[in-house]
Amino acid sequence: MNGAHRQRGIALLIALLTVALAAVLIAGLLDRGELALARTRNALRGEQAEAYAQGLEAYAARVLIKDAPDAGDSNTDPCSMPLPRQTVPGGGLSASMHDLNG
């Protein structure tokens, strides 16, 4: 009887160790998945920011080309006016140009 009781204790210990090992492996897999998701999200946001910056550069170039025939600069020139705030997913964009004196 003593041997059977001991075998049940060892079987219980092995079962507990197996469950603990499975829990550690699952936690590691979930952590890796969350890390991959964060990397993907950050890469997407970086691409969006780059696209917004390129769009603002194109807008600035268009405004400056339209203003080029003008002889002087004043506070009422289109290039002196800030871009009205634009709503974009997750936030907003606003921009303004400043003359750096040449």
VMD Tcl script that builds the backbone (N, CA, C; Angstrom):
set m [mol new atoms 306]
animate dup $m
set s [atomselect $m all]
$s set {name element resname resid chain x y z} {
  {N N MET 1 A 0.813 -1.189 0.000}
  {CA C MET 1 A 0.000 0.000 0.000}
  {C C MET 1 A 0.862 1.260 0.000}
  {N N ASN 2 A 1.962 1.200 0.670}
  {CA C ASN 2 A 2.850 2.343 0.739}
  {C C ASN 2 A 3.420 2.675 -0.636}
  {N N GLY 3 A 3.747 1.689 -1.460}
  {CA C GLY 3 A 4.281 1.904 -2.800}
  {C C GLY 3 A 3.261 2.531 -3.737}
  {N N ALA 4 A 1.994 2.120 -3.648}
  {CA C ALA 4 A 0.932 2.683 -4.499}
  {C C ALA 4 A 0.683 4.148 -4.149}
  {N N HIS 5 A 0.732 4.469 -2.860}
  {CA C HIS 5 A 0.523 5.857 -2.426}
  {C C HIS 5 A 1.658 6.742 -2.937}
  {N N ARG 6 A 2.873 6.199 -2.904}
  {CA C ARG 6 A 4.038 6.957 -3.379}
  {C C ARG 6 A 3.956 7.191 -4.889}
  {N N GLN 7 A 3.493 6.191 -5.633}
  {CA C GLN 7 A 3.367 6.344 -7.081}
  {C C GLN 7 A 2.328 7.408 -7.428}
  {N N ARG 8 A 1.252 7.493 -6.662}
  {CA C ARG 8 A 0.250 8.527 -6.917}
  {C C ARG 8 A 0.834 9.917 -6.642}
  {N N GLY 9 A 1.676 10.026 -5.655}
  {CA C GLY 9 A 2.322 11.305 -5.337}
  {C C GLY 9 A 3.260 11.733 -6.460}
  {N N ILE 10 A 4.012 10.783 -7.003}
  {CA C ILE 10 A 4.916 11.094 -8.112}
  {C C ILE 10 A 4.109 11.458 -9.364}
  {N N ALA 11 A 3.019 10.743 -9.620}
  {CA C ALA 11 A 2.171 11.044 -10.781}
  {C C ALA 11 A 1.571 12.447 -10.650}
  {N N LEU 12 A 1.148 12.802 -9.432}
  {CA C LEU 12 A 0.601 14.143 -9.207}
  {C C LEU 12 A 1.675 15.207 -9.424}
  {N N LEU 13 A 2.877 14.957 -8.951}
  {CA C LEU 13 A 3.983 15.899 -9.140}
  {C C LEU 13 A 4.311 16.072 -10.625}
  {N N ILE 14 A 4.338 14.985 -11.366}
  {CA C ILE 14 A 4.606 15.059 -12.808}
  {C C ILE 14 A 3.494 15.831 -13.517}
  {N N ALA 15 A 2.243 15.596 -13.124}
  {CA C ALA 15 A 1.120 16.316 -13.737}
  {C C ALA 15 A 1.223 17.815 -13.445}
  {N N LEU 16 A 1.579 18.186 -12.223}
  {CA C LEU 16 A 1.729 19.604 -11.872}
  {C C LEU 16 A 2.872 20.250 -12.644}
  {N N LEU 17 A 3.976 19.550 -12.787}
  {CA C LEU 17 A 5.107 20.071 -13.553}
  {C C LEU 17 A 4.734 20.244 -15.027}
  {N N THR 18 A 3.966 19.314 -15.568}
  {CA C THR 18 A 3.528 19.403 -16.964}
  {C C THR 18 A 2.619 20.612 -17.164}
  {N N VAL 19 A 1.702 20.827 -16.249}
  {CA C VAL 19 A 0.798 21.983 -16.339}
  {C C VAL 19 A 1.590 23.283 -16.221}
  {N N ALA 20 A 2.556 23.325 -15.301}
  {CA C ALA 20 A 3.367 24.533 -15.136}
  {C C ALA 20 A 4.179 24.818 -16.394}
  {N N LEU 21 A 4.761 23.789 -16.985}
  {CA C LEU 21 A 5.537 23.962 -18.215}
  {C C LEU 21 A 4.644 24.444 -19.357}
  {N N ALA 22 A 3.455 23.878 -19.479}
  {CA C ALA 22 A 2.520 24.311 -20.525}
  {C C ALA 22 A 2.122 25.775 -20.320}
  {N N ALA 23 A 1.906 26.178 -19.065}
  {CA C ALA 23 A 1.531 27.564 -18.790}
  {C C ALA 23 A 2.658 28.523 -19.174}
  {N N VAL 24 A 3.894 28.151 -18.892}
  {CA C VAL 24 A 5.036 28.994 -19.255}
  {C C VAL 24 A 5.161 29.100 -20.771}
  {N N LEU 25 A 5.001 27.986 -21.474}
  {CA C LEU 25 A 5.083 28.007 -22.938}
  {C C LEU 25 A 3.971 28.855 -23.552}
  {N N ILE 26 A 2.768 28.734 -23.051}
  {CA C ILE 26 A 1.646 29.518 -23.579}
  {C C ILE 26 A 1.861 31.002 -23.312}
  {N N ALA 27 A 2.343 31.341 -22.114}
  {CA C ALA 27 A 2.608 32.746 -21.799}
  {C C ALA 27 A 3.677 33.319 -22.736}
  {N N GLY 28 A 4.702 32.525 -23.036}
  {CA C GLY 28 A 5.734 32.976 -23.969}
  {C C GLY 28 A 5.192 33.202 -25.370}
  {N N LEU 29 A 4.337 32.309 -25.828}
  {CA C LEU 29 A 3.736 32.460 -27.158}
  {C C LEU 29 A 2.829 33.694 -27.222}
  {N N LEU 30 A 2.048 33.914 -26.168}
  {CA C LEU 30 A 1.179 35.096 -26.143}
  {C C LEU 30 A 2.001 36.378 -26.133}
  {N N ASP 31 A 3.099 36.369 -25.383}
  {CA C ASP 31 A 3.964 37.549 -25.329}
  {C C ASP 31 A 4.579 37.827 -26.698}
  {N N ARG 32 A 5.011 36.787 -27.389}
  {CA C ARG 32 A 5.566 36.959 -28.738}
  {C C ARG 32 A 4.535 37.507 -29.704}
  {N N GLY 33 A 3.305 37.023 -29.594}
  {CA C GLY 33 A 2.231 37.507 -30.460}
  {C C GLY 33 A 1.939 38.977 -30.222}
  {N N GLU 34 A 1.931 39.382 -28.946}
  {CA C GLU 34 A 1.693 40.793 -28.629}
  {C C GLU 34 A 2.836 41.659 -29.136}
  {N N LEU 35 A 4.053 41.159 -29.052}
  {CA C LEU 35 A 5.211 41.912 -29.548}
  {C C LEU 35 A 5.142 42.073 -31.066}
  {N N ALA 36 A 4.773 41.016 -31.759}
  {CA C ALA 36 A 4.637 41.101 -33.218}
  {C C ALA 36 A 3.525 42.071 -33.604}
  {N N LEU 37 A 2.434 42.055 -32.859}
  {CA C LEU 37 A 1.334 42.986 -33.123}
  {C C LEU 37 A 1.781 44.429 -32.906}
  {N N ALA 38 A 2.541 44.679 -31.847}
  {CA C ALA 38 A 3.034 46.033 -31.574}
  {C C ALA 38 A 3.984 46.494 -32.684}
  {N N ARG 39 A 4.845 45.604 -33.149}
  {CA C ARG 39 A 5.756 45.964 -34.245}
  {C C ARG 39 A 4.985 46.320 -35.511}
  {N N THR 40 A 3.988 45.521 -35.819}
  {CA C THR 40 A 3.170 45.771 -37.009}
  {C C THR 40 A 2.438 47.103 -36.888}
  {N N ARG 41 A 1.857 47.353 -35.720}
  {CA C ARG 41 A 1.131 48.604 -35.492}
  {C C ARG 41 A 2.075 49.801 -35.630}
  {N N ASN 42 A 3.277 49.707 -35.057}
  {CA C ASN 42 A 4.233 50.808 -35.151}
  {C C ASN 42 A 4.709 51.032 -36.585}
  {N N ALA 43 A 4.908 49.951 -37.326}
  {CA C ALA 43 A 5.316 50.096 -38.731}
  {C C ALA 43 A 4.216 50.774 -39.541}
  {N N LEU 44 A 2.977 50.402 -39.299}
  {CA C LEU 44 A 1.847 51.019 -39.995}
  {C C LEU 44 A 1.752 52.503 -39.662}
  {N N ARG 45 A 1.899 52.842 -38.393}
  {CA C ARG 45 A 1.844 54.256 -37.997}
  {C C ARG 45 A 2.993 55.051 -38.609}
  {N N GLY 46 A 4.159 54.442 -38.707}
  {CA C GLY 46 A 5.288 55.110 -39.348}
  {C C GLY 46 A 5.023 55.381 -40.820}
  {N N GLU 47 A 4.438 54.407 -41.508}
  {CA C GLU 47 A 4.086 54.590 -42.925}
  {C C GLU 47 A 3.033 55.685 -43.081}
  {N N GLN 48 A 2.052 55.709 -42.194}
  {CA C GLN 48 A 1.027 56.753 -42.259}
  {C C GLN 48 A 1.640 58.124 -42.026}
  {N N ALA 49 A 2.519 58.232 -41.053}
  {CA C ALA 49 A 3.165 59.520 -40.772}
  {C C ALA 49 A 3.981 59.986 -41.970}
  {N N GLU 50 A 4.666 59.072 -42.621}
  {CA C GLU 50 A 5.445 59.416 -43.815}
  {C C GLU 50 A 4.535 59.901 -44.936}
  {N N ALA 51 A 3.401 59.237 -45.117}
  {CA C ALA 51 A 2.449 59.651 -46.156}
  {C C ALA 51 A 1.876 61.030 -45.850}
  {N N TYR 52 A 1.548 61.289 -44.581}
  {CA C TYR 52 A 1.044 62.612 -44.202}
  {C C TYR 52 A 2.104 63.686 -44.442}
  {N N ALA 53 A 3.353 63.394 -44.094}
  {CA C ALA 53 A 4.432 64.368 -44.297}
  {C C ALA 53 A 4.626 64.662 -45.784}
  {N N GLN 54 A 4.572 63.646 -46.623}
  {CA C GLN 54 A 4.709 63.855 -48.063}
  {C C GLN 54 A 3.534 64.673 -48.613}
  {N N GLY 55 A 2.342 64.427 -48.101}
  {CA C GLY 55 A 1.185 65.205 -48.519}
  {C C GLY 55 A 1.322 66.669 -48.126}
  {N N LEU 56 A 1.815 66.926 -46.919}
  {CA C LEU 56 A 2.018 68.308 -46.489}
  {C C LEU 56 A 3.103 69.000 -47.307}
  {N N GLU 57 A 4.149 68.261 -47.674}
  {CA C GLU 57 A 5.194 68.833 -48.536}
  {C C GLU 57 A 4.624 69.193 -49.908}
  {N N ALA 58 A 3.791 68.325 -50.460}
  {CA C ALA 58 A 3.174 68.601 -51.762}
  {C C ALA 58 A 2.266 69.827 -51.671}
  {N N TYR 59 A 1.520 69.930 -50.582}
  {CA C TYR 59 A 0.659 71.096 -50.384}
  {C C TYR 59 A 1.512 72.367 -50.305}
  {N N ALA 60 A 2.595 72.331 -49.535}
  {CA C ALA 60 A 3.467 73.507 -49.407}
  {C C ALA 60 A 4.066 73.890 -50.753}
  {N N ALA 61 A 4.495 72.919 -51.531}
  {CA C ALA 61 A 5.074 73.210 -52.852}
  {C C ALA 61 A 4.045 73.866 -53.756}
  {N N ARG 62 A 2.799 73.378 -53.719}
  {CA C ARG 62 A 1.740 73.965 -54.549}
  {C C ARG 62 A 1.466 75.411 -54.148}
  {N N VAL 63 A 1.416 75.673 -52.842}
  {CA C VAL 63 A 1.164 77.032 -52.361}
  {C C VAL 63 A 2.303 77.955 -52.767}
  {N N LEU 64 A 3.537 77.494 -52.649}
  {CA C LEU 64 A 4.691 78.333 -53.009}
  {C C LEU 64 A 4.755 78.597 -54.513}
  {N N ILE 65 A 4.388 77.605 -55.316}
  {CA C ILE 65 A 4.387 77.803 -56.772}
  {C C ILE 65 A 3.324 78.832 -57.152}
  {N N LYS 66 A 2.158 78.775 -56.524}
  {CA C LYS 66 A 1.112 79.761 -56.809}
  {C C LYS 66 A 1.537 81.161 -56.365}
  {N N ASP 67 A 2.328 81.235 -55.284}
  {CA C ASP 67 A 2.736 82.524 -54.735}
  {C C ASP 67 A 3.962 83.095 -55.445}
  {N N ALA 68 A 4.662 82.288 -56.233}
  {CA C ALA 68 A 5.918 82.720 -56.857}
  {C C ALA 68 A 5.772 83.961 -57.737}
  {N N PRO 69 A 4.745 84.091 -58.574}
  {CA C PRO 69 A 4.646 85.285 -59.421}
  {C C PRO 69 A 4.464 86.576 -58.626}
  {N N ASP 70 A 4.021 86.464 -57.389}
  {CA C ASP 70 A 3.824 87.632 -56.543}
  {C C ASP 70 A 5.168 88.297 -56.255}
  {N N ALA 71 A 5.201 89.614 -56.270}
  {CA C ALA 71 A 6.456 90.337 -56.088}
  {C C ALA 71 A 6.923 90.341 -54.641}
  {N N GLY 72 A 6.042 90.541 -53.710}
  {CA C GLY 72 A 6.466 90.673 -52.315}
  {C C GLY 72 A 5.800 89.652 -51.420}
  {N N ASP 73 A 6.260 89.651 -50.194}
  {CA C ASP 73 A 5.675 88.750 -49.204}
  {C C ASP 73 A 4.942 89.590 -48.165}
  {N N SER 74 A 3.810 89.109 -47.751}
  {CA C SER 74 A 3.046 89.802 -46.712}
  {C C SER 74 A 2.370 88.761 -45.832}
  {N N ASN 75 A 1.737 89.227 -44.778}
  {CA C ASN 75 A 1.041 88.322 -43.862}
  {C C ASN 75 A -0.239 87.755 -44.460}
  {N N THR 76 A -0.668 88.306 -45.596}
  {CA C THR 76 A -1.897 87.806 -46.222}
  {C C THR 76 A -1.620 86.839 -47.362}
  {N N ASP 77 A -0.350 86.587 -47.660}
  {CA C ASP 77 A -0.012 85.608 -48.704}
  {C C ASP 77 A -0.500 84.223 -48.290}
  {N N PRO 78 A -0.866 83.403 -49.264}
  {CA C PRO 78 A -1.315 82.038 -48.932}
  {C C PRO 78 A -0.256 81.241 -48.162}
  {N N CYS 79 A 1.018 81.515 -48.438}
  {CA C CYS 79 A 2.050 80.752 -47.727}
  {C C CYS 79 A 2.189 81.194 -46.278}
  {N N SER 80 A 1.619 82.340 -45.919}
  {CA C SER 80 A 1.658 82.812 -44.532}
  {C C SER 80 A 0.487 82.282 -43.712}
  {N N MET 81 A -0.513 81.757 -44.390}
  {CA C MET 81 A -1.706 81.256 -43.708}
  {C C MET 81 A -1.494 79.805 -43.278}
  {N N PRO 82 A -1.815 79.489 -42.037}
  {CA C PRO 82 A -1.678 78.086 -41.609}
  {C C PRO 82 A -2.720 77.199 -42.289}
  {N N LEU 83 A -2.365 75.967 -42.481}
  {CA C LEU 83 A -3.305 74.988 -43.032}
  {C C LEU 83 A -4.371 74.718 -41.972}
  {N N PRO 84 A -5.643 74.821 -42.321}
  {CA C PRO 84 A -6.683 74.501 -41.333}
  {C C PRO 84 A -6.509 73.066 -40.831}
  {N N ARG 85 A -6.849 72.846 -39.587}
  {CA C ARG 85 A -6.707 71.516 -38.984}
  {C C ARG 85 A -7.507 70.492 -39.781}
  {N N GLN 86 A -6.848 69.402 -40.122}
  {CA C GLN 86 A -7.470 68.308 -40.866}
  {C C GLN 86 A -7.605 67.108 -39.933}
  {N N THR 87 A -8.779 66.547 -39.876}
  {CA C THR 87 A -8.991 65.368 -39.045}
  {C C THR 87 A -8.557 64.130 -39.812}
  {N N VAL 88 A -7.749 63.317 -39.163}
  {CA C VAL 88 A -7.291 62.048 -39.733}
  {C C VAL 88 A -7.572 60.963 -38.695}
  {N N PRO 89 A -7.625 59.716 -39.109}
  {CA C PRO 89 A -7.887 58.649 -38.138}
  {C C PRO 89 A -6.872 58.679 -36.993}
  {N N GLY 90 A -7.372 58.783 -35.791}
  {CA C GLY 90 A -6.510 58.773 -34.631}
  {C C GLY 90 A -5.956 60.129 -34.233}
  {N N GLY 91 A -6.383 61.205 -34.888}
  {CA C GLY 91 A -5.857 62.516 -34.518}
  {C C GLY 91 A -6.163 63.582 -35.540}
  {N N GLY 92 A -5.239 64.505 -35.676}
  {CA C GLY 92 A -5.429 65.587 -36.617}
  {C C GLY 92 A -4.098 66.126 -37.099}
  {N N LEU 93 A -4.132 66.849 -38.203}
  {CA C LEU 93 A -2.939 67.459 -38.783}
  {C C LEU 93 A -3.148 68.959 -38.878}
  {N N SER 94 A -2.104 69.687 -38.607}
  {CA C SER 94 A -2.116 71.121 -38.870}
  {C C SER 94 A -0.699 71.491 -39.262}
  {N N ALA 95 A -0.568 72.530 -40.057}
  {CA C ALA 95 A 0.756 72.918 -40.545}
  {C C ALA 95 A 0.783 74.402 -40.831}
  {N N SER 96 A 1.970 74.943 -40.795}
  {CA C SER 96 A 2.174 76.340 -41.191}
  {C C SER 96 A 3.589 76.458 -41.755}
  {N N MET 97 A 3.784 77.466 -42.600}
  {CA C MET 97 A 5.105 77.716 -43.182}
  {C C MET 97 A 5.637 79.020 -42.612}
  {N N HIS 98 A 6.952 79.049 -42.411}
  {CA C HIS 98 A 7.596 80.239 -41.875}
  {C C HIS 98 A 8.748 80.633 -42.786}
  {N N ASP 99 A 8.805 81.893 -43.116}
  {CA C ASP 99 A 9.886 82.408 -43.957}
  {C C ASP 99 A 11.156 82.477 -43.134}
  {N N LEU 100 A 12.218 81.895 -43.646}
  {CA C LEU 100 A 13.506 81.920 -42.953}
  {C C LEU 100 A 14.429 82.984 -43.529}
  {N N ASN 101 A 13.841 83.977 -44.175}
  {CA C ASN 101 A 14.599 85.102 -44.761}
  {C C ASN 101 A 15.651 84.651 -45.749}
  {N N GLY 102 A 15.192 83.949 -46.765}
  {CA C GLY 102 A 16.068 83.592 -47.856}
  {C C GLY 102 A 16.547 82.194 -47.781}
}
mol reanalyze $m
mol bondsrecalc $m
mol representation Tube
mol addrep $m
